[in-house]
Amino acid sequence: MKNKLFSLLLILFAFLLDFISFSQKIDLNTCLKMADTASLAIRNARLDLEINKEQSGSFLSSRLPQLNFNADYKYNAKIPGQVVPAAFFGGQPGTYSTVQFGVPFVFSNTLQLSQILFNSQLNYGLEAIKINREIVKLQGEMTIQDIRYQVSNTYFLIQTLNKQIDFVDSNLLNTNRLLQNMENMVKQGLVIQTEADKIKINELGLENTKATLLVNKEQLISLLKILIGYPKEKELVVETDKLIEKTILINNESKNYLALNLIEWQKKMNLEEKKGIMMGYLPNLALYAAYNYNVNLKPEDDFRKGIDGAFIGLRLDWNLFDGLDKYHKYKMNAFNKEKYQNQYDLLQQQLDLAAENNKKQIELKSKSLELTKEQLVLAENVYRNANLKFQQGLISSNDLILADNGLQQAQTNVVSAYIQLRQAELEYLKSIGNLK
């Protein structure tokens, strides 16, 4: 009874371990979702958008009334004087007297209110911030495309290594069996030790290849952790699936040239800057009002006097001549307009060419993959036949090793063709801004 219970617990424990191991595996979609939320580059792009929103709110606040309080508490250690004609007080003409104005202590308190009625740059600034928001949004989308490309490419490279490791494991298994048979034949005196050593050398080469692949995989896993914000100390298991053998293209991929859209918004910003320069010729008008209360003290005479005052007014600021500053800004704006148009035309040609070349690369890599698949089938047949003939003593170990090397090369070519095709598809999707 105890043995049955113990066996049941072992089964449950094994099932739990398997479940935990399975739950840790992640696929490409999971990686992309994690990168969207955890990538520091994407988070910074979203923070830039939030910063732009706050800039808009800060600029809008300038349209609201501004209220300021100012206090000036002064002690006149020596009351300043003013020279006036003595005749002003009935004295001798041509002579002057010094008259002191004020008291030792003066406490001044001022409350000032100002309100912009018209500012030529205010509307330009608000519209420029709106345009800049779209520019920041596009730059964020371009950052997301770059991160998704890096994540997808890294994921596919890991899948490629998994496939290569599977091939090496299969080859090692076959080589181990062959080596055991050779060693038995050496003991029976059917073949010399040198023949077995040749197979041993091949086995050691496969083990070295596997070790190299495992190191490369570990490096890519570390890179993927950084890209998706995965804890460095936690194990990351990438799901081994057939995704590398499936196309990531969908029908009728729409072109969304983010770089062109960015230049479009830069052209709009250039137009808005032109409006701002022209608006700079207009005056600015503001309403302002103030209330002031002064307290005057002269302690030795026990003198105390409070004086208040208030005023309201309009202020007109009009720059009639700025030393041709706006003229030169207008000329620079015109040059930038032509520059943006040239950039747009050139970039459109480059992007169209890149998209077309990437599509051709997809077709080329697809055909190459089909050829390597056929070569792999032929190489497997050649190896099986060579192995059978070797066991029958019809060919030497050199011929068998040559067939084995051909098989390994065919396997490597297939894996390389897969990753090259997926990378070509990634390049195409990135070039049209449709990497999801």
Secondary structure, 3 states (H helix, E strand, C coil): CHHHHHHHHHHHHHHHHHHHHHHCEECHHHHHHHHHHHCHHHHHHHHHHHHHHHHHHHHHHHHCCEEEEEEEEEECCCCCEEEEEHHHHCCCCCCEEEEECCCCEEEEEEEEEEEEEECCCHHHHHHHHHHHHHHHHHHHHHHHHHHHHHHHHHHHHHHHHHHHHHHHHHHHHHHHHHHHHHHHHHHCCCCCHHHHHHHHHHHHHHHHHHHHHHHHHHHHHHHHHHHHCCCCCCCCEECCCCHHHCCCCCCCCCCCCHHHHHHHHHHHHHHHHHHHHHHCCCCEEEEEEEEEEEEEEEHHHCEEEEEEEEEEEEEEECCCCCCCHHHHHHHHHHHHHHHHHHHHHHHHHHHHHHHHHHHHHHHHHHHHHHHHHHHHHHHHHHHHHHHHHHHCCCCCHHHHHHHHHHHHHHHHHHHHHHHHHHHHHHHHHHHCCCCC
